[in-house]
Amino acid sequence: MNKLITLATTFILAVLLAAPATVGQEGDPVEPAIAIYSGGIDVLQQSSKDRALHEAMLLLQRNGLQLPREMLRELPPEGREVIDLLMDVFMSRMTFTLSFDDKIIREQVGNYMGVVAGVQLQVSVFGNSGMTPESLFEQVKSVIEKSNGPPMMPVKEHPGLHLLQAPLPVYLGVQEINGESAMVISLNAMPRSIKIDPGGFGIGDGTFGAGFVDFDRMSTILQATMTPPEMKQMWTQMGILGPETIRIEWNVSATDELGTMQFAIRNFKQHFGHLFSDEPVTREDLELVPEDANAMTVSKYRMSRLFDMFPSATTTPEGRAVDPTPMDMAMGMAKSALGIDLRTQFLDYMGDTVIGYRSDSTGGGGLMSTVMLVKLDNSQGMVDSVDTMRGHLNRMAANEADGHVHLVKWSDAECGDITTLAFPGLPIPIELSMAICGDTMVFGLSPQAVVAAARQKQESRSILSNGAFRGGKGPTGIGKSMGIDFYDVPSRLADGYAIMNAAMAAVSNFSRSVDDPSRGVGMILPTYMELSRDAIANVSQTSMDGDDLIYRTTGDPSFTVQMTGLMSEQISLFLPAAMSAGMVSGVMLPAMGNARKAAKRTRSMADVRNLINSLNLYAADHDGDMPDSLDVLVAQHYISNDQLFDLRNGQEWVYRNPGRIHDLKQPSSTPLIHESRASDGSMIVGFCDGHVRLVTDPSEFPSSSHLDTADITPPVESD
């Protein structure tokens, strides 16, 4: 156990505790790639509703860990000190930065420890109203000594700073950072002062947290450690690598009147702009949300471009088949199961407006009242696709679920046809439903929610009349924002208050001193009337500023109010979904097994195409003669050894040498590559003309095809 504590302590000191670090020699600062600021518990003094919680946190910090002896029996004394130290650090105002020395990293590519030497971490801990940086440093020294950590040598040129004698240089001590005293730990470089200013959002007394991630300053380390070209291509597409990388910035702060969260992604439009519509959220969009909604999101997405984020390549520029990407395989499986092409017969029919909300009208305001609406560009096309999907899924369910799963089609007088996922004979407490009502597709966790959402079109009042939404200054983003979100915190306080009360009682007891229990905070959570008084809703707006995506939320400044609202999302609301998932999985396991088999079949067919291409390349290089065996292709590097084996059954592919390819009279019916045995009553066969298909009946081939009837046998595998 002592060794474990020693290792944990060393790890904490060398990795977790790091602050505004710079790269290079003294006087040669480098901007960090990642910078994070935490305001610590003193930010809780900003709101009167949080000050009792702040006082309890200070008591907890002062008293330290006081769990019963039985619970601490296996924990050595230094282990308790490590936990107390971590509590003190994370309750303090602090900064963390990560920087990279590009020169060192380039010179040490391939040398792991050399590359690590170019990674620079630094943490500056400024303490809080109950803990000074000097007292934090004394705790760190005590932990190092008791856990037999590396010795510390004073740095003569910098009083108060020490160098740990570790494999990598770690500087530790109390220094002045940004004009303030701080306990500093810095890996691989001397500690420096770096101002963290994420996008001009600013950091003040009311800042809970802030920071940025700049991928441009990580490009060298990513290039040095990332080898797969597919990963590099994907990261370039996402803006993590390349000439115009993204930069993520955030700031969460509060005054005594308003809480604000600001989030920005710089250069967003360059990489993800194709996913967003140029049209802003309109009043007509918001009118589809009822007045009594307590949570809402309205966004302008180009749903038809969603799959463009994933690579898909089924042929080379020369027209030769290649291995399918995971997206190709997923699309193939979906088409097999649904009977439609998800891209051209589903997503392409969708418009750019996506709305999600929950309300009293659609089911009482909880989880089961959740609905999603999608505007459609091609309503009739979507109706036809839904009919096709329903038929395919019902046939699959009839075979695999013994009649216990069925998509039921029924009608509502105002909404029209509705499709509901039913479980005949099973007491599953959920009926997922969907309907196409005019130019809108409506999804809901219950048929009642779908019908209520469809009828909202006829209502004269909407979220635009909601006082909490208007009080959160929501309408100011109409016509300007590509997204508007709303969460009615005041309406959720009553449901969350009991759970929050229990949580604060636990904090109250945990923070009391065992030696003097009377020294504690009498009431951490305000009374319900005090907590709910003047509470305001959260309203968010998403917009583009040039190439940058800007997300801004305003809401109640109290941490306690926000947490009480979140506590209303009780776990009990998810029980119906959890019960359904368990029962559905039991019923649908055979179908899931079939999906896995379909994926293997799709991949194996692609493997056969690749083998045929390699055989044709060999023939082109050898005057039309085919090789005597596939081993020849391996020996001459046309294919790799693992391509000899069939993914479906683990056996080697059977190769039938046709001689000179140009002499074949019926290449389209002459097998070239096929499986050694059938799987699921079928056999994958690749023909000399290059096409591949499943064969279930050998009699359809002429005798000259050389495909023996005995090759197709009943399935043997037990997948």
C-alpha positions in Angstrom: 0.0 0.0 0.0 2.9 2.4 0.8 4.3 1.8 -2.7 1.0 2.6 -4.2 0.8 5.8 -2.3 4.3 6.7 -3.3 3.5 6.1 -7.0 0.3 8.0 -6.7 2.0 11.0 -5.1 4.7 11.1 -7.7 2.1 11.0 -10.4 0.1 13.7 -8.8 3.1 16.0 -8.4 4.6 15.3 -11.9 1.4 15.3 -13.9 -1.7 16.5 -12.3 -0.3 19.5 -10.5 0.9 21.7 -13.4 0.4 25.4 -14.1 1.0 28.3 -16.5 4.0 26.6 -18.1 6.2 28.1 -20.8 8.8 26.6 -23.1 12.4 27.4 -23.5 14.9 29.2 -21.4 14.1 32.0 -19.0 13.1 35.2 -20.8 11.9 33.1 -23.8 8.2 32.5 -23.1 6.0 30.4 -25.4 2.2 30.5 -25.6 0.6 27.4 -24.1 -1.5 25.0 -26.2 -3.9 24.4 -23.3 -4.7 26.8 -20.5 -7.4 26.2 -17.8 -8.4 28.6 -15.0 -10.5 27.6 -12.0 -11.9 30.2 -9.6 -12.1 27.8 -6.7 -14.6 27.9 -3.9 -14.3 31.7 -3.3 -16.4 32.3 -6.3 -19.3 31.0 -4.3 -19.3 34.3 -2.3 -20.6 36.0 -5.4 -24.3 35.0 -4.7 -26.0 35.2 -1.3 -27.6 31.9 -2.0 -24.2 30.2 -2.2 -22.4 31.8 0.7 -23.4 29.1 3.3 -22.0 26.5 0.9 -18.8 28.4 0.7 -18.5 28.5 4.5 -19.1 24.7 4.6 -16.3 24.2 2.1 -13.9 26.2 4.2 -14.8 24.2 7.2 -14.2 21.0 5.3 -10.9 22.3 4.1 -9.9 23.3 7.7 -11.0 20.0 9.3 -9.7 17.7 6.6 -10.6 14.1 6.1 -12.3 12.7 9.2 -13.8 9.4 8.1 -14.2 6.6 10.7 -11.1 4.6 11.6 -12.6 1.5 10.1 -12.9 3.2 6.7 -9.3 4.5 6.9 -7.8 1.2 8.2 -6.1 0.3 4.9 -5.0 3.8 4.2 -1.5 4.8 5.5 -1.1 8.2 7.2 0.4 9.8 4.1 -2.6 8.6 2.1 -4.9 10.8 4.1 -2.5 13.7 3.6 -2.6 13.2 -0.2 -6.4 13.3 -0.2 -6.4 16.4 2.0 -3.9 18.0 -0.3 -5.9 17.3 -3.4 -9.0 18.7 -1.7 -7.2 21.9 -0.8 -5.7 22.3 -4.3 -9.0 21.8 -6.2 -10.9 24.1 -3.9 -8.3 26.8 -4.6 -8.0 29.4 -7.4 -5.6 27.9 -9.8 -4.3 27.8 -13.4 -3.1 24.9 -15.5 -1.2 25.1 -18.8 0.3 22.7 -21.2 2.9 23.8 -23.7 5.2 22.1 -26.2 8.8 22.9 -27.3 8.5 22.2 -31.1 12.3 22.2 -31.6 12.8 19.4 -29.0 9.9 17.4 -30.3 11.1 17.5 -33.9 14.6 16.5 -32.9 13.4 13.6 -30.7 10.8 12.0 -33.0 10.9 8.2 -32.4 12.4 8.7 -28.9 9.6 8.5 -26.4 11.4 10.1 -23.5 12.9 12.7 -25.8 9.5 13.7 -27.0 8.2 13.9 -23.4 11.1 16.3 -22.6 9.4 18.7 -25.0 6.2 18.6 -23.0 5.9 21.3 -20.4 3.3 21.4 -17.6 2.7 24.0 -14.9 0.2 24.5 -12.2 -0.1 27.7 -10.1 -2.3 27.4 -7.0 -3.2 30.7 -5.5 -5.1 29.3 -2.5 -8.4 30.7 -1.2 -9.7 32.6 1.7 -9.0 29.6 4.0 -5.7 28.4 2.6 -2.5 30.3 1.6 0.0 29.1 -1.1 2.7 28.8 1.6 0.6 26.4 3.6 -0.2 24.4 0.5 3.6 24.1 -0.2 4.2 22.8 3.3 1.6 20.1 2.7 3.3 19.1 -0.6 6.7 18.9 1.2 5.2 16.8 3.9 3.6 14.4 1.5 6.9 14.0 -0.5 8.9 13.3 2.6 6.4 10.8 4.1 6.0 8.9 0.8 9.7 8.6 0.2 9.4 10.8 -2.9 12.4 12.3 -4.8 14.6 14.7 -2.8 14.3 18.4 -3.3 17.3 20.7 -4.0 16.9 24.5 -3.6 17.4 26.6 -6.7 19.9 29.2 -5.6 19.0 31.8 -8.3 15.3 31.6 -7.3 14.6 31.7 -3.6 11.6 29.6 -2.6 11.9 27.3 -5.6 13.1 23.7 -5.4 14.1 21.1 -8.0 12.9 17.6 -7.6 15.6 15.0 -8.4 13.3 13.0 -10.8 13.8 11.5 -14.3 12.4 14.7 -15.6 13.0 18.1 -14.0 10.2 19.2 -11.8 10.3 22.7 -10.2 8.3 23.2 -7.0 7.9 26.1 -4.6 6.3 29.4 -3.8 6.8 32.1 -6.5 5.2 35.3 -7.7 2.9 34.5 -10.7 1.0 37.3 -12.4 1.9 39.5 -9.5 0.5 37.2 -6.8 2.1 34.6 -4.5 1.4 31.0 -5.7 2.4 27.5 -5.0 3.9 26.4 -8.3 4.8 23.0 -9.8 6.3 23.0 -13.3 7.6 20.1 -15.4 10.5 20.5 -17.8 10.7 24.3 -17.5 11.1 27.1 -15.0 7.7 28.5 -13.9 6.5 31.7 -15.7 3.7 34.2 -15.5 1.3 33.7 -18.3 -2.0 35.7 -18.6 -4.8 33.4 -19.6 -7.3 35.5 -21.7 -9.6 33.2 -23.6 -10.7 35.2 -26.6 -11.0 38.4 -24.7 -13.8 37.0 -22.5 -11.7 38.1 -19.5 -11.2 36.6 -16.0 -12.5 38.4 -12.9 -13.6 37.8 -9.3 -16.8 36.1 -10.5 -15.2 33.7 -13.0 -15.9 30.0 -12.1 -13.7 28.7 -14.9 -12.1 29.7 -18.2 -9.5 28.5 -20.7 -8.7 27.6 -24.2 -7.4 24.7 -26.3 -5.3 25.8 -29.3 -4.7 22.9 -31.7 -2.3 24.9 -33.8 0.2 24.9 -30.9 -0.2 21.1 -30.7 0.4 20.3 -34.3 4.1 19.3 -33.8 3.4 16.8 -31.0 0.4 15.4 -32.8 2.4 14.9 -36.0 5.2 13.2 -34.0 3.0 10.8 -32.2 0.3 10.0 -34.7 1.2 7.5 -37.4 -2.0 6.2 -39.1 -2.7 8.3 -42.2 -6.5 7.7 -41.8 -6.4 9.4 -38.4 -4.4 12.3 -39.8 -6.9 12.7 -42.6 -9.8 12.7 -40.2 -8.2 15.1 -37.7 -7.3 17.5 -40.6 -10.9 17.4 -41.7 -12.0 18.3 -38.2 -9.6 21.2 -37.8 -7.3 19.5 -35.3 -4.4 19.4 -37.9 -3.8 21.5 -41.0 -3.3 25.1 -41.9 -6.4 26.6 -40.3 -6.8 24.6 -37.0 -9.6 25.3 -34.6 -9.2 27.0 -31.2 -11.7 26.4 -28.4 -12.3 29.1 -25.8 -14.7 29.2 -22.8 -15.5 31.4 -19.8 -18.1 30.7 -17.1 -18.7 33.7 -14.7 -21.3 35.4 -12.6 -22.1 38.7 -11.1 -24.6 39.2 -8.2 -27.4 39.5 -10.9 -26.5 37.3 -13.8 -24.6 34.2 -14.7 -22.9 33.9 -18.1 -21.3 31.1 -20.1 -19.4 32.0 -23.3 -18.0 29.4 -25.6 -16.2 29.9 -29.0 -14.7 27.7 -31.7 -12.4 29.8 -33.8 -12.1 28.8 -37.5 -15.3 26.7 -37.1 -16.8 27.6 -40.4 -13.7 26.3 -42.3 -14.3 22.8 -41.1 -17.9 22.4 -40.0 -19.7 25.3 -41.6 -21.3 22.9 -44.2 -23.4 21.4 -41.4 -25.2 24.7 -40.5 -27.8 26.4 -42.5 -27.4 30.0 -43.5 -30.9 30.7 -42.4 -31.4 31.9 -38.8 -34.0 30.7 -36.3 -37.4 32.4 -37.0 -40.5 33.2 -35.0 -42.3 30.5 -37.1 -39.8 27.9 -35.8 -40.4 29.0 -32.2 -44.2 28.9 -32.6 -43.9 25.1 -32.9 -42.9 25.0 -29.2 -45.7 25.3 -26.7 -45.9 28.0 -24.1 -45.5 25.6 -21.2 -42.2 24.1 -22.4 -39.6 23.9 -19.6 -36.7 22.9 -21.9 -36.1 23.6 -25.6 -33.5 23.6 -28.3 -34.0 25.0 -31.8 -31.2 24.6 -34.3 -30.5 25.1 -38.0 -28.6 22.0 -39.2 -28.2 20.7 -42.7 -29.1 17.1 -41.8 -28.4 15.9 -45.3 -24.7 16.8 -44.8 -24.3 14.9 -41.6 -22.6 11.9 -43.1 -20.1 14.1 -45.0 -18.1 14.2 -41.7 -17.2 10.6 -42.1 -14.9 9.2 -44.8 -16.5 7.0 -47.4 -14.6 5.5 -50.4 -15.8 2.4 -52.1 -13.7 2.8 -55.2 -10.3 4.3 -56.1 -10.0 7.1 -58.7 -9.3 4.3 -61.3 -12.5 2.6 -60.4 -11.1 -0.3 -58.5 -12.9 -1.5 -55.4 -11.2 -0.9 -52.0 -11.9 -1.8 -48.4 -15.1 -0.3 -47.2 -14.8 2.3 -44.4 -16.8 1.8 -41.2 -19.3 4.3 -42.5 -19.7 2.2 -45.7 -20.3 -0.9 -43.7 -22.8 0.9 -41.4 -24.7 2.2 -44.4 -24.7 -1.2 -46.0 -26.0 -2.8 -42.8 -28.7 -0.1 -42.4 -29.9 -0.6 -46.0 -30.1 -4.3 -45.5 -32.1 -3.9 -42.3 -34.3 -0.9 -43.4 -34.6 -1.3 -47.1 -33.6 2.3 -47.9 -30.5 4.2 -48.4 -30.2 6.4 -45.3 -28.4 9.2 -47.1 -30.6 9.5 -50.3 -33.9 8.2 -49.0 -33.9 9.7 -45.5 -31.5 12.5 -44.6 -31.8 14.1 -48.1 -35.6 14.5 -47.4 -35.0 16.5 -44.2 -34.9 20.2 -44.0 -32.6 22.4 -42.0 -34.7 23.0 -38.8 -34.4 20.6 -35.8 -36.5 21.3 -32.7 -36.5 19.4 -29.4 -38.4 20.2 -26.3 -40.4 18.9 -23.4 -43.5 20.5 -21.9 -46.5 20.0 -19.7 -48.6 19.8 -22.9 -46.7 16.8 -24.3 -46.7 14.7 -21.1 -46.3 16.5 -17.8 -42.9 18.2 -18.4 -40.7 15.3 -17.6 -38.6 12.9 -19.7 -41.6 11.2 -21.2 -42.9 14.5 -22.6 -39.8 14.9 -24.8 -40.4 15.4 -28.5 -38.3 16.2 -31.5 -39.5 17.9 -34.7 -37.7 18.0 -38.0 -38.8 20.1 -40.9 -39.0 18.2 -44.2 -38.0 19.2 -47.8 -39.7 16.1 -49.3 -42.7 15.0 -47.2 -44.0 12.4 -49.6 -40.6 10.9 -50.1 -40.2 10.5 -46.3 -43.7 8.9 -46.1 -42.6 6.3 -48.7 -39.3 5.7 -46.9 -41.1 5.2 -43.5 -43.5 2.7 -45.1 -40.5 0.8 -46.6 -38.6 0.8 -43.3 -41.7 -0.3 -41.3 -42.2 -3.3 -43.6 -38.6 -4.4 -43.5 -38.3 -4.0 -39.7 -41.6 -5.9 -39.1 -40.4 -8.8 -41.3 -37.1 -8.9 -39.4 -38.9 -8.7 -36.0 -41.4 -11.4 -37.0 -38.5 -13.8 -37.6 -36.3 -12.8 -34.7 -38.6 -11.6 -31.9 -41.4 -14.2 -32.2 -44.0 -11.5 -32.7 -43.1 -9.6 -29.5 -41.9 -6.5 -31.5 -43.9 -4.7 -34.1 -44.2 -1.3 -35.7 -47.9 -0.5 -35.6 -49.4 2.0 -38.0 -52.5 3.8 -36.9 -54.2 7.2 -37.5 -55.1 10.3 -35.7 -57.8 12.6 -37.0 -55.6 15.7 -37.0 -52.1 14.3 -37.4 -52.7 11.5 -39.8 -50.7 8.3 -39.9 -48.6 7.5 -36.8 -46.0 4.7 -36.4 -45.6 3.3 -32.8 -43.0 0.7 -31.6 -45.1 -1.8 -29.8 -44.2 -4.9 -27.8 -47.2 -7.3 -28.0 -47.4 -9.6 -25.0 -44.8 -7.7 -23.0 -45.4 -5.2 -20.2 -42.8 -2.7 -21.5 -43.7 0.8 -20.3 -42.8 2.8 -23.4 -44.2 3.4 -26.9 -41.8 5.3 -29.1 -43.8 7.0 -31.8 -43.3 9.0 -35.0 -45.6 10.8 -37.4 -45.3 13.0 -40.5 -47.6 15.9 -40.1 -47.6 18.1 -43.2 -44.0 19.3 -43.7 -42.8 18.2 -40.2 -41.6 14.9 -38.8 -42.4 14.4 -35.2 -40.7 11.9 -32.8 -41.8 11.3 -29.2 -41.4 8.9 -26.4 -45.1 8.3 -26.3 -48.0 8.6 -28.9 -49.6 11.2 -26.6 -46.5 13.4 -26.9 -46.5 13.1 -30.7 -50.2 14.0 -31.0 -49.9 16.9 -28.7 -46.8 18.2 -30.6 -48.7 17.9 -33.9 -51.6 19.9 -32.5 -49.3 22.7 -31.3 -49.4 24.1 -34.9 -53.0 25.1 -34.3 -52.3 26.9 -31.0 -52.2 30.7 -30.8 -49.7 30.8 -27.9 -46.2 29.4 -28.0 -42.8 29.7 -26.2 -42.8 33.3 -27.4 -45.4 34.0 -24.7 -43.5 32.2 -22.0 -42.5 34.8 -19.3 -39.4 32.9 -18.2 -38.2 32.7 -21.8 -38.8 36.4 -22.4 -37.2 37.3 -19.0 -34.1 35.4 -20.1 -33.9 37.8 -23.1 -34.5 34.9 -25.5 -36.3 36.7 -28.3 -33.3 39.0 -29.0 -31.7 36.1 -30.9 -34.6 35.5 -33.3 -33.6 36.3 -36.8 -29.9 36.5 -35.8 -29.0 33.1 -34.3 -28.6 29.6 -35.9 -29.6 28.1 -32.5 -31.6 29.1 -29.4 -31.8 26.9 -26.3 -34.0 27.4 -23.2 -34.0 25.7 -19.8 -36.6 26.9 -17.3 -34.6 26.5 -14.0 -37.2 28.1 -11.8 -39.9 25.6 -12.9 -37.5 22.7 -12.0 -36.5 23.8 -8.5 -39.5 22.2 -6.7 -38.7 18.8 -8.2 -35.0 19.0 -7.4 -35.2 20.6 -4.0 -35.6 17.4 -1.9 -32.6 15.7 -3.6 -30.5 18.9 -3.2 -31.6 19.1 0.4 -30.2 15.6 1.1 -27.0 16.4 -0.8 -26.4 19.6 1.3 -27.2 17.7 4.5 -24.4 15.3 3.5 -22.0 18.2 2.9 -23.0 19.8 6.3 -22.2 16.6 8.2 -19.0 15.9 6.2 -17.7 19.4 7.0 -18.4 19.4 10.8 -15.5 18.8 13.1 -15.5 15.5 15.0 -13.9 17.2 18.0 -16.4 20.1 18.1 -19.6 19.2 16.1 -21.3 22.5 17.1 -18.9 24.3 14.8 -20.7 23.9 11.5 -23.0 25.6 9.1 -26.5 25.5 10.4 -28.3 25.6 7.0 -26.4 25.3 3.8 -29.4 25.2 1.4 -31.7 28.2 1.6 -35.4 27.6 2.2 -37.3 26.9 -1.0 -38.9 30.3 -1.0 -35.5 32.0 -0.6 -33.9 29.8 -3.3 -36.7 30.3 -5.8 -37.1 34.0 -5.3 -35.9 36.0 -8.4 -34.4 32.8 -10.0 -34.1 33.2 -13.8 -34.1 30.7 -16.7 -31.1 29.8 -18.9 -31.3 31.1 -22.4 -28.6 30.3 -25.0 -27.9 31.6 -28.5 -25.6 30.2 -31.1 -24.4 32.4 -33.9 -21.5 32.8 -36.4 -19.1 35.7 -36.1 -17.1 35.6 -39.3 -15.5 32.1 -39.3 -16.1 31.6 -35.5 -18.9 29.8 -33.8 -20.1 31.7 -30.7 -22.3 30.1 -28.0 -23.5 32.4 -25.2 -25.8 31.4 -22.3 -27.3 33.7 -19.6 -29.0 32.4 -16.5 -29.2 32.5 -12.8 -25.8 33.4 -11.1 -26.3 31.0 -8.2 -24.5 27.7 -8.3 -27.0 26.3 -5.7 -29.9 27.3 -7.9 -28.4 25.8 -11.0 -27.6 22.5 -9.2 -31.1 22.2 -7.7 -32.5 22.6 -11.2 -30.3 19.8 -12.4 -31.3 17.6 -9.5 -34.8 17.6 -10.8 -33.7 15.4 -13.7 -34.2 12.4 -11.3 -32.9 9.0 -12.1 -36.4 7.7 -11.7 -37.4 9.5 -14.9 -35.0 7.2 -16.7 -36.3 4.0 -15.2 -38.9 3.3 -17.9 -36.2 3.7 -20.6 -33.8 1.5 -18.6 -36.5 -1.2 -18.2 -37.4 -1.0 -21.9 -33.8 -1.3 -22.9 -33.3 -4.4 -20.8 -36.4 -6.1 -22.1 -35.9 -5.1 -25.7 -32.3 -6.3 -25.7 -33.5 -9.7 -24.5 -36.1 -9.9 -27.3 -33.8 -8.4 -30.0 -30.5 -10.2 -29.3 -31.1 -12.6 -32.2 -31.6 -9.6 -34.5 -28.4 -8.0 -33.1 -26.6 -11.2 -33.9 -27.8 -11.1 -37.4 -26.6 -7.5 -37.7 -23.1 -8.7 -36.7 -23.3 -11.4 -39.3 -24.4 -8.9 -41.9 -21.4 -6.7 -41.1 -19.0 -9.7 -41.5 -20.7 -10.6 -44.8 -20.3 -7.1 -46.1 -16.6 -7.0 -45.2 -15.9 -10.4 -46.6 -17.5 -9.5 -49.9 -15.3 -6.4 -50.0 -12.3 -8.6 -49.3 -13.2 -10.8 -52.3 -13.3 -7.8 -54.6 -9.9 -6.8 -53.4 -8.5 -10.2 -54.1 -10.0 -10.2 -57.6 -8.4 -6.8 -58.3 -5.0 -8.1 -57.1 -5.4 -11.2 -59.3 -6.2 -9.0 -62.3 -3.2 -6.8 -61.6 -1.0 -10.0 -61.4 -2.4 -11.1 -64.8 -1.8 -7.7 -66.3 1.9 -8.0 -65.2 2.2 -11.6 -66.5 0.7 -11.6 -70.0 -2.7 -12.6 -68.9 -1.7 -15.6 -66.8 -3.3 -16.1 -63.4 -1.1 -17.2 -60.5 -1.0 -20.9 -59.5 -2.2 -20.0 -56.0 -2.9 -17.0 -53.8 0.4 -17.7 -52.0 2.1 -16.4 -55.1 0.3 -13.0 -54.6 1.6 -12.9 -51.0 5.2 -13.8 -52.1 5.2 -11.1 -54.7 3.6 -8.5 -52.4 0.3 -8.1 -54.3 -1.6 -8.9 -51.1 -0.8 -9.4 -47.4 -1.0 -12.8 -45.7 -4.0 -11.9 -43.7 -6.0 -11.3 -46.9 -5.9 -15.1 -47.5 -8.5 -15.7 -44.7 -12.2 -15.2 -44.7 -13.6 -13.0 -41.9 -16.9 -14.9 -41.8 -15.5 -18.4 -41.0 -11.8 -17.9 -40.4 -10.9 -20.3 -43.2 -8.7 -19.6 -46.2 -10.4 -18.5 -49.4 -10.7 -21.1 -52.2 -9.0 -19.9 -55.4 -9.8 -21.6 -58.7 -7.2 -20.9 -61.3 -8.9 -20.2 -64.7 -5.6 -20.2 -66.6 -5.3 -17.3 -69.0 -7.9 -14.7 -68.2 -8.3 -13.6 -71.8 -9.3 -17.1 -72.9 -12.4 -17.3 -70.7 -15.7 -17.5 -72.7 -18.0 -16.9 -69.7 -16.2 -14.8 -67.1 -19.4 -13.6 -65.5 -20.4 -17.1 -64.5 -16.9 -18.6 -63.8 -16.1 -18.6 -60.1 -12.6 -17.3 -59.2 -12.7 -16.9 -55.4 -15.2 -18.4 -53.0 -15.6 -19.4 -49.4 -14.5 -22.9 -48.2 -17.9 -23.5 -46.8 -21.3 -21.9 -46.6 -22.4 -19.6 -43.7 -26.1 -19.1 -43.0 -27.0 -21.2 -46.0 -25.1 -18.9 -48.5 -21.6 -18.7 -50.0 -19.7 -15.6 -51.1 -18.5 -16.1 -54.6 -16.3 -13.8 -56.7 -16.4 -14.2 -60.5 -13.8 -13.7 -63.1 -15.5 -10.5 -64.5 -15.0 -8.9 -61.0 -18.5 -9.1 -59.6 -19.2 -10.7 -56.2 -22.5 -12.1 -54.8 -24.0 -14.5 -52.4 -24.8 -17.9 -53.9 -27.6 -20.0 -52.2 -28.5 -22.3 -55.1 -25.6 -24.0 -57.0 -27.9 -25.2 -59.8 -28.1 -21.7 -61.2 -24.6 -22.1 -62.6 -23.7 -24.1 -65.7 -21.4 -27.1 -65.2 -18.6 -25.2 -66.9 -18.5 -22.9 -64.0 -16.6 -25.4 -61.9 -18.5 -24.7 -58.8 -19.3 -28.0 -57.1 -22.7 -28.5 -55.6 -21.0 -29.9 -52.5 -19.4 -26.6 -51.9 -22.7 -25.1 -50.7 -23.7 -27.0 -47.5 -25.9 -26.1 -44.6 -24.4 -23.5 -42.3 -21.9 -24.8 -39.8 -20.9 -21.7 -37.8 -22.5 -20.9 -34.4 -21.9 -17.2 -34.3 
